Amino acid sequence: MKPSHGPVPALLLAGALSWGAATSLAQTEATSSPGQPIPGTQGVSPFAGSVPAKLVPVVIPLSLREAIDRGLRQNLGLLLSSADIGAARGQRWEQLSALLPHVTAAPYIADSKINLAELGITSLGGVKIPPSVGPFSYFDARVAVTQSLFDWKSINATRAATQNLKSTEYAFKDARDLVVLAVGYTYLQAIADEARIETAEAQVKTAQALFDQANDQVNAGTSPAIDGLRAKVELQTRQQQLIQAKNNLAIQKLTVARVIGLAPGQEFELTDKSPYQPFEGITTDEALKRAFASRSDYLAAMTDVRSAEFSRKAAVAGYLPSLAFNADVGDGGAHPSTASQVFDVRGTLSIPIFQGGSVHGDVLEADARLAQTRERLDNLRAQIDSDVRTALLNLQSSADLVSVARSNIDLAEQTLLQSRDRFSAGVTDTVEVVQSQEAVASAHEQYISSLYSFNFAKISLARALGIAEEGVKEYFKGQ
């Protein structure tokens, strides 16, 4: 029996191509796409960038821990957070300077001649005086000291700045956790993309074998031409998925390089392959207790509340009097040779009486900022509770999915083997074989996705608990 020709095979080819394209699209949507926002970093953020290191003319082996170490050195979000600490220290010193003594020295010597007529002085007691007086000289060399003895506003402003510095330091620690989360997300995505390439290559080989087998049977006249067409569409579909998988990995590696600060064009290879390692469970109550004690963003939020409380006290202190001490001592006279010791000592009590409502305005602003910080703290507490519960749920569900996906791979591969045997025996056509191969591909994709989800859930839990750096070492032992 020879294969037929004419319009019928053309229609069959069109139908097979449409079916194969739909299948390819469905599987492409199931895989991860590169360039997605990094979870936990509010989409596009400094944590997605870095300050690049120098180019190394070799291929760098890169493990997950090494990637995290590089990110903690080069990630832009962390570098900016470190600079914020320096700015907060500067602000604290600005506030503290109001409470510390100020010492100045401004010696001067002057030689002057004054035009009295310019000042409107032409006579004194009916006696005409010269139009100008001088020259005459001045000399004064003193050291002046100014010290605030009591200023409740400056005291509380300094306390607020101190709390703000602590908040910035906590924010820096939280930024380190976010870097670990960002690096872990991009690195695990790259590992998953590598696994998809290996799976796609295996599926191309299987599809090639099916095509060769179907083509032989069509040529032998034991199978209709449509079996060969289906097998060819399946082969080309798998080849397309392999091309797309390689492109996804290349783009994802660029994302990894940007997050951890590799030089543009730096070549590297991922050394970790993300094996499955069971997670030792932790109860929700234990996790929440640990999170509220360790989360740096929560500690920073509490410190922000204390800073706002001191800022309000500083605003209210605008109604209170302040006491200052001023003194200067040195030499003064008409000339340095004739100068004698001079000094001045005074204490000043400043009592605000009416300031045009500026203090009232400061208090209203401070009240608003205090309310905002308290609301942010309450919101963050609820968010942490949600983060912890979500991470624990994801861990449990993804662990179950990994187990099911493993079993599905075995079943799907057995089904594919039996379908190919049935096709070889002439009991069935390529529809059953192609469907079995689709099931194998789907099972592998589900396993890769669930394994990625499981490993990322562990990093997410470490972040939710506020122990991202320690958690990676604890949850990814041996990698």
HELIX and SHEET records of a PDB file:
HELIX    1   1 PRO A    7  ALA A   30  1                                  24    
HELIX    2   2 PRO A   46  ALA A   48  5                                   3    
HELIX    3   3 LEU A   64  GLN A   74  1                                  11    
HELIX    4   4 LEU A   76  LEU A   96  1                                  21    
HELIX    5   5 ALA A  117  LEU A  119  5                                   3    
HELIX    6   6 TRP A  152  ALA A  220  1                                  69    
HELIX    7   7 ALA A  225  ILE A  260  1                                  36    
HELIX    8   8 THR A  284  SER A  294  1                                  11    
HELIX    9   9 SER A  296  VAL A  316  1                                  21    
HELIX   10  10 ALA A  317  TYR A  319  5                                   3    
HELIX   11  11 PRO A  336  THR A  338  5                                   3    
HELIX   12  12 SER A  358  SER A  424  1                                  67    
HELIX   13  13 THR A  430  LEU A  465  1                                  36    
HELIX   14  14 ALA A  468  TYR A  475  1                                   8    
SHEET    1   A 2 ILE A  60  LEU A  62  0                                        
SHEET    2   A 2 PHE A 268  LEU A 270  1                                        
SHEET    1   B 3 HIS A 102  ALA A 105  0                                        
SHEET    2   B 3 SER A 132  PHE A 150 -1                                        
SHEET    3   B 3 TYR A 108  ASN A 115 -1                                        
SHEET    1   C 4 HIS A 102  ALA A 105  0                                        
SHEET    2   C 4 SER A 132  PHE A 150 -1                                        
SHEET    3   C 4 SER A 322  GLY A 333 -1                                        
SHEET    4   C 4 SER A 340  SER A 350 -1                                        
SHEET    1   D 2 SER A 123  LEU A 124  0                                        
SHEET    2   D 2 VAL A 127  LYS A 128 -1                                        
END                                                                             
